[in-house]
Amino acid sequence: MSTICALSTPYGRGGVAVIRVSGERAVELTAEVFRSKKSLLAAESHTVTFGRAVDEGGVVDECLVTVFRAPRSFTGENVCEISCHGGMVGVNRIIDALIAHGCAMAEPGEFTKRAFMNGKLSLSQAEAVKDIIDARTDGALWAAVNRLEGGISKPINEIRSELLHLLAAIQASTDFPEDDVEDFAGGNLAEKLEGMTARLKTLGGTFRRGEALRNGVFCVICGAPNTGKSSLLNALYGRERAIVTPEAGTTRDLVEVWTDMEGVPVRIGDTAGIRRADGIEEIGVRLSFSSIKEADICVFVTEAGRPLTAEEENILASVPCALIKAANKCDLAEDGRNDYLKISAKTGFGVEELRREIVRRLGLMDGGGATIANRRQLEAVTRAAEALERARASLAEGFYSDLAAVDIAAAVAALGEAEGISLNQEVVDKIFEDFCLGK
């Protein structure tokens, strides 16, 4: 396998840049572009050496090189990390020098893929690395770190190990027919399958929050003109983002911001007030309806203390997703409708309650524990649970345990796919191609 290199910190100007080199010849090739009092070839693992990066033109930069000897590195291979100043001219010259001496440019995600291929990370842990980088909120970061530390791998591997034990018990009972299979299994086989099925379903039930933490949700603020939608977006965001004026129809385009609601990344869209209009405002109204159709949840805003207009009734009828109705400007008038949240975007009254209600209405309140974060993991866990249900049904119908073993083996294979144990190379390559370069 070739020795690869890439910039692991973002491209651009900065105080420090880190160039990562990984492969069997990592230390040897890094030493070709590095001069120091002490030879890098003699450096012990997990030590740092000061020196100068050089190319055919002379000294490029002063830098530090950290050496990680296999298998005690992120990738499981020999790794060098060159810490230099964050100027792109110098960084590019060092990378060019490494390539000139035999390094290959790393593909996106190739360092993490090598960590997976070398057994340093399970597949769900490797995917968690990308989620840590992409996290938009503390909640998303915590969930990704939990997966990196085995929050998903551990329960999946525990159930898979238990299923392998059951398969061994069924095989033993076949070899020794005078003994009952449950003697080898250590208890009632059907009950064990039922318990593991329940655990898998509980794990699958974490997907909704896990996906939301990973990708965020889309919340649209909608309503008639001049009901305080832009003021509400500013209040939810915590700073001025949308223009607010007394004139109806100020918002004519979709204004979007990302914010943290109970740890969930939420993209809030402030739409144009919906009414009969022409020209530019008509385009904004069409965009409002389009955004409503794409939303995960809509907050319909009207003014407190007055009945809905016919246009507002039409807006409500157009919402296909989860809906929260809010009576704004409660600082100016009372509102007696029990199915409306009472808020004042101007004073902040009820805004925190609205933030919690958005997350609660979507079913995303924090239940604690690890979360499945992508559909690949969910589908694997779901297939495993379905296979165990078929196995339990076979036993209930009086079939021999050998038949149940076929479905138990299918569950073992599905859980192996969840952790990357039995995936083909094409699928593995597809997973890692979405990673950033240098990771």
Protein Blocks (a to p, Z undefined) as FASTA:
>chain_A
ZZddddfbdcdddfbdcdddedjklmmmmmmmcccfbdfklpcehiacddddddfkbcfb
dcdddddddfbbfkopacddddddfbfklmmmmmmmmmmnopacddehklmmmmmmnopa
cfklmmmmmmmmmpmbfklmmmmmmmmnopmmmmmmmmmmmmmmmmmmmmmmmmmmmbcf
klmnopafklmmmmmmmmmmmmmmmmmmmmmmmnopadddeddehiopmmmmmmmnopaf
bdcdfbehkamcdcdddddeehiacdddddddddddehjllmmmmmmmmmmmmpmbdcdd
ddehiacdfklmmmmmmpmbdcddddehklmbccfbfkbccddfknopoklmmmmmmmmm
nopaceejaddfbfklmmmmmmmmmmmmmmmmmmmnopafklmmmmmmmmmmmmmmmnop
mccfklmmmmmmmpcehZZ
